[in-house]
Amino acid sequence: MEIKTNDYSVTYNPETITVSFQGSLRLGGSEEYTPIVDLLNEAAKNEPEIVTLDLKELEFLNSSGISMLSKFVINIRKKKTSSITVKGSNAIPWQGKSLKNLQRLMPTLILELE
């Protein structure tokens, strides 16, 4: 599954249960993030052991996008059947601070910053 525009792409690989984000996500509010939420929920649907979010190539994520990711992490935490690995990049300034906040929401979340 893939969502692709001129500004960003979000791709789900069912073999590795990885959702990869690239580009800049500057969508206007939760309604515009619905297709991405649906893709994330598809990745978690069968309650895999680990869902991987690869954000290494996501240059920008606005507050609505951070809220979307936070809600996804909380929903996975509530189910208690899956864990999340988030891959990020130290070269992208927003990721260090914002992705650490996801660990506060789900202490078992594994954060890998390169």
TIKOL-40028 format. One line per field, with one value per atom (N, C-alpha, C, CB): residue in three letters; atom name; y, z negated, x negated. Coordinates in steps of 0.001 Angstrom, whole numbers. Atoms other than C-alpha are relative to their C-alpha. Glycine has a CB too. Layout:
% residues N
res: ALA/...;
atom: CA/...;
y: Y/...;
z: Z/...;
x: X/...;
//
This chain:
% residues 114
res: MET/MET/MET/MET/GLU/GLU/GLU/GLU/ILE/ILE/ILE/ILE/LYS/LYS/LYS/LYS/THR/THR/THR/THR/ASN/ASN/ASN/ASN/ASP/ASP/ASP/ASP/TYR/TYR/TYR/TYR/SER/SER/SER/SER/VAL/VAL/VAL/VAL/THR/THR/THR/THR/TYR/TYR/TYR/TYR/ASN/ASN/ASN/ASN/PRO/PRO/PRO/PRO/GLU/GLU/GLU/GLU/THR/THR/THR/THR/ILE/ILE/ILE/ILE/THR/THR/THR/THR/VAL/VAL/VAL/VAL/SER/SER/SER/SER/PHE/PHE/PHE/PHE/GLN/GLN/GLN/GLN/GLY/GLY/GLY/GLY/SER/SER/SER/SER/LEU/LEU/LEU/LEU/ARG/ARG/ARG/ARG/LEU/LEU/LEU/LEU/GLY/GLY/GLY/GLY/GLY/GLY/GLY/GLY/SER/SER/SER/SER/GLU/GLU/GLU/GLU/GLU/GLU/GLU/GLU/TYR/TYR/TYR/TYR/THR/THR/THR/THR/PRO/PRO/PRO/PRO/ILE/ILE/ILE/ILE/VAL/VAL/VAL/VAL/ASP/ASP/ASP/ASP/LEU/LEU/LEU/LEU/LEU/LEU/LEU/LEU/ASN/ASN/ASN/ASN/GLU/GLU/GLU/GLU/ALA/ALA/ALA/ALA/ALA/ALA/ALA/ALA/LYS/LYS/LYS/LYS/ASN/ASN/ASN/ASN/GLU/GLU/GLU/GLU/PRO/PRO/PRO/PRO/GLU/GLU/GLU/GLU/ILE/ILE/ILE/ILE/VAL/VAL/VAL/VAL/THR/THR/THR/THR/LEU/LEU/LEU/LEU/ASP/ASP/ASP/ASP/LEU/LEU/LEU/LEU/LYS/LYS/LYS/LYS/GLU/GLU/GLU/GLU/LEU/LEU/LEU/LEU/GLU/GLU/GLU/GLU/PHE/PHE/PHE/PHE/LEU/LEU/LEU/LEU/ASN/ASN/ASN/ASN/SER/SER/SER/SER/SER/SER/SER/SER/GLY/GLY/GLY/GLY/ILE/ILE/ILE/ILE/SER/SER/SER/SER/MET/MET/MET/MET/LEU/LEU/LEU/LEU/SER/SER/SER/SER/LYS/LYS/LYS/LYS/PHE/PHE/PHE/PHE/VAL/VAL/VAL/VAL/ILE/ILE/ILE/ILE/ASN/ASN/ASN/ASN/ILE/ILE/ILE/ILE/ARG/ARG/ARG/ARG/LYS/LYS/LYS/LYS/LYS/LYS/LYS/LYS/LYS/LYS/LYS/LYS/THR/THR/THR/THR/SER/SER/SER/SER/SER/SER/SER/SER/ILE/ILE/ILE/ILE/THR/THR/THR/THR/VAL/VAL/VAL/VAL/LYS/LYS/LYS/LYS/GLY/GLY/GLY/GLY/SER/SER/SER/SER/ASN/ASN/ASN/ASN/ALA/ALA/ALA/ALA/ILE/ILE/ILE/ILE/PRO/PRO/PRO/PRO/TRP/TRP/TRP/TRP/GLN/GLN/GLN/GLN/GLY/GLY/GLY/GLY/LYS/LYS/LYS/LYS/SER/SER/SER/SER/LEU/LEU/LEU/LEU/LYS/LYS/LYS/LYS/ASN/ASN/ASN/ASN/LEU/LEU/LEU/LEU/GLN/GLN/GLN/GLN/ARG/ARG/ARG/ARG/LEU/LEU/LEU/LEU/MET/MET/MET/MET/PRO/PRO/PRO/PRO/THR/THR/THR/THR/LEU/LEU/LEU/LEU/ILE/ILE/ILE/ILE/LEU/LEU/LEU/LEU/GLU/GLU/GLU/GLU/LEU/LEU/LEU/LEU/GLU/GLU/GLU/GLU;
atom: N/CA/C/CB/N/CA/C/CB/N/CA/C/CB/N/CA/C/CB/N/CA/C/CB/N/CA/C/CB/N/CA/C/CB/N/CA/C/CB/N/CA/C/CB/N/CA/C/CB/N/CA/C/CB/N/CA/C/CB/N/CA/C/CB/N/CA/C/CB/N/CA/C/CB/N/CA/C/CB/N/CA/C/CB/N/CA/C/CB/N/CA/C/CB/N/CA/C/CB/N/CA/C/CB/N/CA/C/CB/N/CA/C/CB/N/CA/C/CB/N/CA/C/CB/N/CA/C/CB/N/CA/C/CB/N/CA/C/CB/N/CA/C/CB/N/CA/C/CB/N/CA/C/CB/N/CA/C/CB/N/CA/C/CB/N/CA/C/CB/N/CA/C/CB/N/CA/C/CB/N/CA/C/CB/N/CA/C/CB/N/CA/C/CB/N/CA/C/CB/N/CA/C/CB/N/CA/C/CB/N/CA/C/CB/N/CA/C/CB/N/CA/C/CB/N/CA/C/CB/N/CA/C/CB/N/CA/C/CB/N/CA/C/CB/N/CA/C/CB/N/CA/C/CB/N/CA/C/CB/N/CA/C/CB/N/CA/C/CB/N/CA/C/CB/N/CA/C/CB/N/CA/C/CB/N/CA/C/CB/N/CA/C/CB/N/CA/C/CB/N/CA/C/CB/N/CA/C/CB/N/CA/C/CB/N/CA/C/CB/N/CA/C/CB/N/CA/C/CB/N/CA/C/CB/N/CA/C/CB/N/CA/C/CB/N/CA/C/CB/N/CA/C/CB/N/CA/C/CB/N/CA/C/CB/N/CA/C/CB/N/CA/C/CB/N/CA/C/CB/N/CA/C/CB/N/CA/C/CB/N/CA/C/CB/N/CA/C/CB/N/CA/C/CB/N/CA/C/CB/N/CA/C/CB/N/CA/C/CB/N/CA/C/CB/N/CA/C/CB/N/CA/C/CB/N/CA/C/CB/N/CA/C/CB/N/CA/C/CB/N/CA/C/CB/N/CA/C/CB/N/CA/C/CB/N/CA/C/CB/N/CA/C/CB/N/CA/C/CB/N/CA/C/CB/N/CA/C/CB/N/CA/C/CB/N/CA/C/CB/N/CA/C/CB/N/CA/C/CB/N/CA/C/CB/N/CA/C/CB/N/CA/C/CB/N/CA/C/CB/N/CA/C/CB/N/CA/C/CB/N/CA/C/CB/N/CA/C/CB/N/CA/C/CB/N/CA/C/CB/N/CA/C/CB/N/CA/C/CB;
y: -1185/0/1242/1/-1215/3471/1217/-96/-1301/7067/907/552/-785/9370/1315/-797/-1308/13096/635/915/-701/15667/301/1297/-410/16498/-1160/893/1103/13121/-1330/231/1333/9392/-799/-725/914/6831/-1378/427/1329/3188/-1064/-234/1122/14/-1258/-196/1267/-3153/-1108/17/1027/-6089/-1128/-585/1067/-8494/325/-247/-403/-6491/741/881/-760/-4778/1353/-805/-1293/-1448/1056/-80/-1150/1890/1041/567/-940/4242/1343/-562/-1356/8014/749/743/-837/10352/1369/-671/-1331/14074/881/-115/-938/16746/-195/1452/178/16084/1267/-1259/-1262/19415/32/1221/76/18289/822/-1469/-903/20439/-707/986/573/18634/-1496/677/1454/15133/-611/-366/570/14678/-300/955/213/15071/-1130/1286/1098/12499/-1352/252/1251/9870/-1115/266/1107/7911/-586/486/490/7680/-803/1179/744/6595/-1372/790/1277/3911/-938/230/813/2704/-531/818/441/2584/-1092/1202/994/688/-1323/529/1215/-1771/-763/353/626/-2420/-709/1052/555/-3132/-953/1126/749/-4985/-1416/-67/1397/-8508/-153/-805/-20/-7542/-677/-686/577/-8292/263/566/-189/-8600/1408/-1061/-1323/-5423/700/-108/-877/-2571/999/726/-925/-517/1239/-680/-1267/3157/564/1000/-510/4327/1460/-861/-1437/8123/649/676/-530/8506/1024/-1130/-922/10351/979/-784/-960/12420/1309/-549/-1253/15948/921/722/-888/17694/-703/1325/509/16689/1076/-1367/-1063/19327/-561/753/417/19239/-978/1227/956/17453/-1388/476/1279/14735/-643/177/515/14397/-536/1109/458/14108/-1332/1055/1250/11380/-1156/135/1058/9378/-318/418/200/9882/-848/1353/780/8553/-1449/631/1363/5537/-757/21/634/4776/-340/930/244/5101/-1175/1271/1108/2745/-1342/221/1240/123/-353/144/238/528/-595/1308/487/-47/-1475/842/1392/-3326/-980/-151/821/-4681/-1280/-368/1199/-7178/237/-481/-329/-5355/1023/540/-1044/-3223/806/-595/-898/-370/300/1303/-492/380/1215/-1107/-1220/3911/262/1218/-307/4599/1451/-966/-1406/8223/402/859/-524/10443/1183/408/-1135/12714/1200/-398/-1082/14780/885/-576/-774/15976/538/-884/-600/18437/-337/1454/206/17872/-1404/263/1394/14096/-337/-895/350/13893/308/724/-418/15852/-636/1513/465/14825/-1513/440/1458/11110/-529/-641/410/10867/93/873/-121/12021/-1239/1239/1235/8865/-1070/-518/959/6842/277/56/-319/8690/-574/1528/547/7544/-1520/440/1470/3943/-359/-615/252/3114/-1177/-224/1149/-172/295/-1206/-377/1676/70/1348/-29/1209/1124/-1373/-1137/4415/-161/1348/135/4061/1245/-1282/-1200/7393/-218/1258/187/7241/1343/-796;
z: 0/0/0/-1221/-79/807/187/1148/-190/497/488/-1335/-576/2730/554/1111/-577/3529/412/-1014/-355/4779/-1230/738/1217/1142/-880/-804/917/-608/572/-1375/-266/-376/-1297/1127/1141/-2952/592/-1026/-608/-2073/-1088/922/939/-3908/685/-509/-497/-3357/-925/69/878/-4706/-349/646/298/-4541/-1226/1202/1139/-7054/-1066/479/880/-8729/-331/-1312/122/-8108/773/507/-666/-7331/139/-801/-274/-5680/443/1079/-301/-5505/675/-1299/-660/-3106/304/1299/-423/-2376/-1143/996/981/-4215/-136/398/285/-5847/-668/-910/506/-6266/241/680/-266/-6056/-1032/-10/839/-7551/-880/851/963/-10499/152/111/93/-11434/1188/-1281/-1128/-8523/1176/441/-1131/-5945/-274/319/352/-7841/4/-1367/60/-7662/884/402/-802/-4708/-620/1419/633/-6587/-1253/-355/1176/-9789/428/-764/-504/-7761/374/1220/-375/-6387/-1243/868/1265/-9901/-662/-974/610/-11184/767/-56/-809/-8296/-419/1516/424/-9390/-1345/-92/1347/-12958/-117/-995/31/-12040/-549/1380/419/-12580/-1274/1111/1278/-15854/106/-1084/-118/-14726/-1256/1225/1170/-17319/-1/-24/-103/-16045/1263/8/-1122/-13817/62/-159/-143/-12446/763/719/-672/-11577/404/-914/-508/-9389/413/1205/-226/-9601/429/-1258/-287/-8568/1128/345/-1138/-5385/-73/1300/182/-6826/-506/-996/317/-6741/-892/1270/795/-8297/-329/751/436/-10281/-867/-779/779/-11514/-1250/865/1286/-14844/198/-785/-266/-13315/286/1193/-289/-12052/-1244/1033/1264/-15437/-849/-770/731/-17004/555/75/-639/-14475/-448/1533/439/-15338/-1481/254/1445/-19066/-251/-722/164/-18782/428/818/-452/-16828/-1081/1332/1054/-19530/-1205/-432/1149/-22281/291/-336/-359/-20409/-51/1404/63/-20053/-1460/798/1416/-23740/-708/-688/638/-24775/310/454/-392/-22833/-704/1505/719/-24575/745/-1355/-755/-21755/917/816/-926/-19564/-641/1345/419/-20075/1234/-708/-1098/-17958/-33/-76/-178/-16644/909/599/-804/-15368/406/-782/-515/-13136/461/1168/-353/-12865/312/-1113/-384/-11917/-876/1470/765/-14117/902/-740/-937/-10976/249/1318/-194/-10953/-1374/658/1333/-13862/-782/136/754/-14769/-585/889/377/-15136/-1407/987/1318/-18246/-1124/-243/1080/-20488/117/-10/-166/-19026/-125/1343/53/-18679/-1409/964/1400/-22285/-764/-687/644/-23303/235/513/-247/-21698/-1025/1435/1028/-24193/-1326/-192/1233/-27024/58/-225/-164/-25596/-88/1332/-2/-25248/-382/1416/454/-27379/669/-1457/-656/-25519/1456/-51/-1367/-22188/146/379/-272/-20691/985/559/-846/-19277/470/-756/-587/-16900/816/884/-723/-15891/562/-927/-654/-13389/267/1323;
x: -843/0/-884/957/799/-1232/901/-1017/-633/-62/-1115/694/1094/-2062/534/-722/-294/-1919/-1325/781/1238/-4429/-847/320/706/-5348/-464/881/323/-5417/459/648/-536/-4946/-32/-811/-96/-3885/252/1149/-54/-4467/58/-1221/-91/-3444/-502/1458/527/-5455/507/-1578/-572/-3392/-968/1216/957/-6350/-848/-904/835/-8404/804/-1152/-893/-5412/-649/312/660/-7136/781/-1456/-600/-5514/-1103/1247/1082/-8010/576/-953/-443/-7539/-1154/474/998/-9385/599/-512/-423/-9225/457/1097/-540/-7237/1499/-319/-1431/-3862/513/255/-545/-2059/1508/-694/-1433/1553/769/479/-783/4294/1005/711/-926/5794/200/1307/-128/6830/747/708/-746/9285/-925/1118/902/6512/-989/-758/900/4417/711/-616/-766/7200/-571/1427/563/5677/-1273/-306/1231/2362/338/-943/-454/4133/524/1098/-521/5936/-1143/916/1152/2596/-716/-973/623/1086/843/-175/-883/4130/-42/1438/145/3779/-1262/-56/1256/181/161/-1115/-165/1335/1194/159/-1267/4540/-127/574/145/3259/-825/-637/719/1543/-1369/836/1338/-2021/-817/-723/859/-4748/-600/-1122/614/-6437/495/-1548/-294/-5262/-1158/1414/1119/-8161/451/-1188/-247/-7769/-1349/792/1275/-10641/184/-514/-149/-10815/-1311/522/1338/-14474/-12/-930/-27/-13517/1170/71/-1095/-10654/-593/1086/687/-12025/820/-353/-855/-9023/1304/275/-1298/-5947/629/-132/-637/-3500/684/1022/-586/-1661/1156/490/-1092/1352/-561/867/633/-983/-581/-1082/528/-2689/1153/-781/-1190/761/496/1123/-420/1673/-886/-39/920/-1454/206/-1467/-215/-838/1236/138/-1240/2725/-211/1152/289/1476/-779/-801/808/-1131/880/-1172/-886/1508/932/827/-899/3874/-725/589/784/1118/-283/-1334/279/216/1218/-425/-1232/3845/263/1195/-252/4051/-933/-147/983/925/-396/550/366/328/-1193/1181/1090/-2194/-924/556/916/-5236/-384/-1261/343/-6570/-1484/816/1364/-10032/83/-954/30/-10581/-1439/595/1333/-13572/-8/-400/85/-14614/-1420/547/1301/-17514/-385/2/518/-19619/-272/-1277/285/-20273/1227/-499/-1231/-16646/422/1152/-127/-16231/1272/-80/-1237/-12555/98/1195/-217/-12925/-489/-681/532/-15123/964/-1289/-890/-12779/1385/129/-1381/-9436/133/533/-111/-10157/-233/-992/176/-11367/1321/-1071/-1309/-7881/858/727/-753/-6467/-376/-262/424/-8537/704/-1529/-735/-6796/1406/59/-1350/-3457/14/585/109/-4653/-1437/386/1369/-7712/-691/6/635/-8280/-379/931/337/-8613/-1509/648/1436/-12082/-264/-512/339/-13549/-1437/194/1334/-16501/-300/-105/407/-18054/-1403/42/1311/-20919/-631/137;
//
